[in-house]
Amino acid sequence: MVLLKTRGNARISLLAGVACIALSACSGPLDLDLRGLGGGFTTADAAQAPLAARPQPDDRGVISYPNYQVAVARRGDTLTDVANRVGLDITTLAKYNGIDPTVSLRKDEIIALPTRVAEPSPATGAAATGPIKPVDISTVAGGAIDRAPATPAGVQTTALAPAKTPPAQTGNEPIRHKVERGETAFTVARLYSVPVKDLAEWNGLGADFAIRAGQFLLIPVPSQNPPKAAPAQTAAATPLPGEGSSTPTPPSATKPLPAEKVAPAVAPITTAAVTPKADPNPVKPVADVGKTSKPAASGKLVRPVNGTIIREYSKGKNEGINIKAAAGTSVKAADTGTVAAITKSADGVPIVVVRHAGNLLTVYANVTDVSVKKGDSVSRGQSIAKLRGGSDSFVHFEVRKGFDSVDPSPFLN
């Protein structure tokens, strides 16, 4: 599930990385512009993975995804026109997008909807009904085959005409980025490693790529290439060498060779058998090393809070996972260790870094009421802070091996 990505989450991950850089034993030079946190900026992924075209909206201009909806402006539209088409309050829509209701919008400009409106359907000019959802075709087809009952012998069946139900729309849900003050289309494109031209086409940006603070941008998603077709079988295979011809029978198979008499090189020993003496230094049997050893348990860290993961790990974009729970929930240390640092984000929100054995660091950001201080020893499962209130009641949790962040999921029980 892809959720709203704001610059605030990026700051949390970035500042947590800065704290870890100062603590990790890194032999290389200090990366002053902090690009090393995500492995360095690269456009390789963007060049290798073609980007899909933006889905077509319905007659109202609505594009619907499972977690949000947006409206696409027409040429000459104002925010009032968009609000009237989708049936939303103009004041709420203007405040949510930071746009004056009387300002002319660009053609294909994206307007974020604060609440859901009626889902697109053939009645509103959409190709199908409901939000656009990702579908694994192979899983669906395989499951249908597995669930199909076997037809008993001698029973005749008649295929029914398929119901005239429009198919569900499929596609990947893009990240929705809210522009912060000072950002440009180029910095946003570089943040997600997408070409700025595709970013502009998806969001109806002008020739100058101008964006405004508070604007919502859809980040282009990679296209889903069709599976490669299997190579066609040739009508007649090329015969192998010697195929079709009979193999001659060797002479030795029909007439055996004469027996050969060979004199023994040493005369046989006729003396009585002698019992060998016991070896004073017998060789001990070697343990069987052919057996596979029992694998160690994959999870060794406890969850900082018991809740729902609302944002997954993504290298270079989200250096940890966000776990949501009730406000005031205790944030626990993932394992025994020492509090290596306590810092704060640009918004004054605490960030706690705990060092563990094996050069492993865990980071707990977006918390409040920190109950430990730098240098304290903490035990596994010990409460070190609490979750904030309101919509920010989640912990941003990172696992780092020295300098680099890693996916925390394999480490959690």
TASUL-V55178 format. One record per residue. N is the residue number from 1. RES is the residue in three letters. D_CENTER is the distance of its C-alpha to the mean C-alpha in Angstrom with 2 decimals. Layout:
# TASUL-V55178
N:RES:D_CENTER
N:RES:D_CENTER
This chain:
# TASUL-V55178
1:MET:9.53
2:VAL:9.71
3:LEU:12.63
4:LEU:15.27
5:LYS:14.51
6:THR:17.79
7:ARG:19.24
8:GLY:20.08
9:ASN:16.59
10:ALA:16.50
11:ARG:19.95
12:ILE:19.08
13:SER:16.44
14:LEU:18.90
15:LEU:21.91
16:ALA:20.34
17:GLY:19.67
18:VAL:23.30
19:ALA:24.61
20:CYS:22.87
21:ILE:24.21
22:ALA:27.69
23:LEU:27.36
24:SER:25.66
25:ALA:27.97
26:CYS:26.88
27:SER:29.51
28:GLY:28.52
29:PRO:29.80
30:LEU:28.36
31:ASP:25.87
32:LEU:27.74
33:ASP:25.43
34:LEU:22.40
35:ARG:20.34
36:GLY:19.89
37:LEU:17.49
38:GLY:14.63
39:GLY:16.28
40:GLY:18.57
41:PHE:18.40
42:THR:17.99
43:THR:18.21
44:ALA:17.54
45:ASP:14.18
46:ALA:15.97
47:ALA:18.94
48:GLN:17.39
49:ALA:15.31
50:PRO:17.83
51:LEU:17.09
52:ALA:18.14
53:ALA:21.15
54:ARG:21.06
55:PRO:22.06
56:GLN:25.76
57:PRO:26.95
58:ASP:29.71
59:ASP:33.30
60:ARG:32.60
61:GLY:29.84
62:VAL:27.11
63:ILE:23.53
64:SER:21.93
65:TYR:18.31
66:PRO:17.55
67:ASN:17.11
68:TYR:19.56
69:GLN:22.23
70:VAL:23.68
71:ALA:27.06
72:VAL:28.03
73:ALA:31.39
74:ARG:34.27
75:ARG:36.75
76:GLY:39.16
77:ASP:37.22
78:THR:37.43
79:LEU:35.24
80:THR:38.12
81:ASP:37.87
82:VAL:34.17
83:ALA:34.87
84:ASN:37.76
85:ARG:35.82
86:VAL:32.97
87:GLY:35.34
88:LEU:34.08
89:ASP:36.19
90:ILE:36.60
91:THR:36.84
92:THR:33.56
93:LEU:31.77
94:ALA:33.39
95:LYS:32.53
96:TYR:28.86
97:ASN:28.52
98:GLY:31.20
99:ILE:33.38
100:ASP:37.12
101:PRO:38.00
102:THR:40.58
103:VAL:38.55
104:SER:38.08
105:LEU:34.54
106:ARG:33.37
107:LYS:32.80
108:ASP:29.16
109:GLU:28.36
110:ILE:25.56
111:ILE:26.85
112:ALA:24.53
113:LEU:26.06
114:PRO:26.45
115:THR:26.96
116:ARG:26.28
117:VAL:29.06
118:ALA:30.13
119:GLU:27.47
120:PRO:28.14
121:SER:30.23
122:PRO:32.77
123:ALA:35.28
124:THR:33.54
125:GLY:33.08
126:ALA:29.51
127:ALA:28.77
128:ALA:27.54
129:THR:27.41
130:GLY:24.70
131:PRO:21.36
132:ILE:19.03
133:LYS:16.54
134:PRO:14.02
135:VAL:15.99
136:ASP:15.57
137:ILE:19.10
138:SER:19.53
139:THR:18.75
140:VAL:21.11
141:ALA:23.77
142:GLY:23.65
143:GLY:23.95
144:ALA:26.85
145:ILE:28.64
146:ASP:28.32
147:ARG:29.67
148:ALA:32.53
149:PRO:35.83
150:ALA:38.10
151:THR:41.18
152:PRO:44.42
153:ALA:46.93
154:GLY:49.51
155:VAL:47.58
156:GLN:47.24
157:THR:44.35
158:THR:44.15
159:ALA:40.93
160:LEU:40.64
161:ALA:39.74
162:PRO:36.14
163:ALA:35.85
164:LYS:35.59
165:THR:32.36
166:PRO:30.15
167:PRO:26.74
168:ALA:23.69
169:GLN:21.89
170:THR:18.52
171:GLY:15.86
172:ASN:12.52
173:GLU:12.97
174:PRO:12.99
175:ILE:12.54
176:ARG:16.12
177:HIS:17.41
178:LYS:20.77
179:VAL:22.98
180:GLU:24.68
181:ARG:28.17
182:GLY:28.41
183:GLU:25.28
184:THR:25.87
185:ALA:24.14
186:PHE:23.87
187:THR:22.22
188:VAL:19.62
189:ALA:19.03
190:ARG:18.77
191:LEU:16.33
192:TYR:13.73
193:SER:15.23
194:VAL:16.75
195:PRO:20.50
196:VAL:22.63
197:LYS:24.55
198:ASP:21.68
199:LEU:20.93
200:ALA:24.65
201:GLU:24.92
202:TRP:22.19
203:ASN:23.91
204:GLY:27.53
205:LEU:28.17
206:GLY:31.63
207:ALA:32.86
208:ASP:32.68
209:PHE:28.96
210:ALA:30.19
211:ILE:27.97
212:ARG:29.13
213:ALA:28.05
214:GLY:26.62
215:GLN:25.54
216:PHE:22.28
217:LEU:20.44
218:LEU:17.98
219:ILE:15.50
220:PRO:15.80
221:VAL:13.11
222:PRO:13.33
223:SER:16.00
224:GLN:15.80
225:ASN:18.45
226:PRO:20.78
227:PRO:21.03
228:LYS:23.75
229:ALA:27.08
230:ALA:28.75
231:PRO:31.76
232:ALA:35.02
233:GLN:37.46
234:THR:40.82
235:ALA:43.89
236:ALA:45.75
237:ALA:44.29
238:THR:46.15
239:PRO:48.44
240:LEU:48.00
241:PRO:50.89
242:GLY:53.75
243:GLU:52.47
244:GLY:55.44
245:SER:58.09
246:SER:59.72
247:THR:59.34
248:PRO:62.74
249:THR:63.70
250:PRO:64.29
251:PRO:67.90
252:SER:66.91
253:ALA:65.50
254:THR:68.93
255:LYS:71.30
256:PRO:70.28
257:LEU:71.36
258:PRO:74.43
259:ALA:73.96
260:GLU:74.18
261:LYS:76.34
262:VAL:75.12
263:ALA:77.20
264:PRO:75.35
265:ALA:74.87
266:VAL:75.73
267:ALA:78.22
268:PRO:76.78
269:ILE:77.15
270:THR:79.69
271:THR:79.66
272:ALA:78.36
273:ALA:74.68
274:VAL:73.84
275:THR:71.29
276:PRO:68.74
277:LYS:68.45
278:ALA:65.33
279:ASP:62.92
280:PRO:63.16
281:ASN:59.54
282:PRO:57.63
283:VAL:54.08
284:LYS:51.62
285:PRO:49.23
286:VAL:45.75
287:ALA:42.96
288:ASP:40.90
289:VAL:37.77
290:GLY:36.60
291:LYS:34.93
292:THR:31.22
293:SER:30.77
294:LYS:28.97
295:PRO:25.38
296:ALA:24.76
297:ALA:22.76
298:SER:19.05
299:GLY:18.89
300:LYS:21.34
301:LEU:20.42
302:VAL:21.21
303:ARG:19.16
304:PRO:20.66
305:VAL:21.09
306:ASN:20.88
307:GLY:18.95
308:THR:15.98
309:ILE:12.49
310:ILE:12.42
311:ARG:9.58
312:GLU:6.44
313:TYR:6.38
314:SER:5.82
315:LYS:8.71
316:GLY:11.57
317:LYS:10.60
318:ASN:10.09
319:GLU:11.46
320:GLY:11.26
321:ILE:10.76
322:ASN:13.29
323:ILE:15.42
324:LYS:18.09
325:ALA:21.52
326:ALA:25.15
327:ALA:26.81
328:GLY:28.80
329:THR:26.76
330:SER:27.27
331:VAL:24.51
332:LYS:25.04
333:ALA:24.78
334:ALA:22.20
335:ASP:24.90
336:THR:28.34
337:GLY:28.66
338:THR:30.29
339:VAL:29.47
340:ALA:29.02
341:ALA:28.73
342:ILE:28.82
343:THR:28.19
344:LYS:27.48
345:SER:25.32
346:ALA:27.12
347:ASP:27.68
348:GLY:29.30
349:VAL:26.61
350:PRO:26.76
351:ILE:24.23
352:VAL:25.03
353:VAL:24.20
354:VAL:25.26
355:ARG:26.00
356:HIS:25.89
357:ALA:27.33
358:GLY:25.88
359:ASN:25.01
360:LEU:22.11
361:LEU:21.54
362:THR:19.98
363:VAL:19.77
364:TYR:20.57
365:ALA:20.60
366:ASN:21.76
367:VAL:24.43
368:THR:28.21
369:ASP:31.36
370:VAL:30.47
371:SER:32.90
372:VAL:32.72
373:LYS:33.79
374:LYS:33.11
375:GLY:34.46
376:ASP:34.34
377:SER:33.44
378:VAL:31.07
379:SER:30.71
380:ARG:27.80
381:GLY:27.16
382:GLN:29.56
383:SER:29.14
384:ILE:28.63
385:ALA:27.96
386:LYS:27.31
387:LEU:24.94
388:ARG:26.15
389:GLY:27.62
390:GLY:26.85
391:SER:23.49
392:ASP:22.35
393:SER:22.59
394:PHE:19.28
395:VAL:18.65
396:HIS:16.19
397:PHE:15.75
398:GLU:14.99
399:VAL:15.85
400:ARG:17.37
401:LYS:19.28
402:GLY:22.04
403:PHE:20.84
404:ASP:17.15
405:SER:14.31
406:VAL:12.23
407:ASP:9.56
408:PRO:12.07
409:SER:11.07
410:PRO:13.12
411:PHE:15.93
412:LEU:16.46
413:ASN:19.09
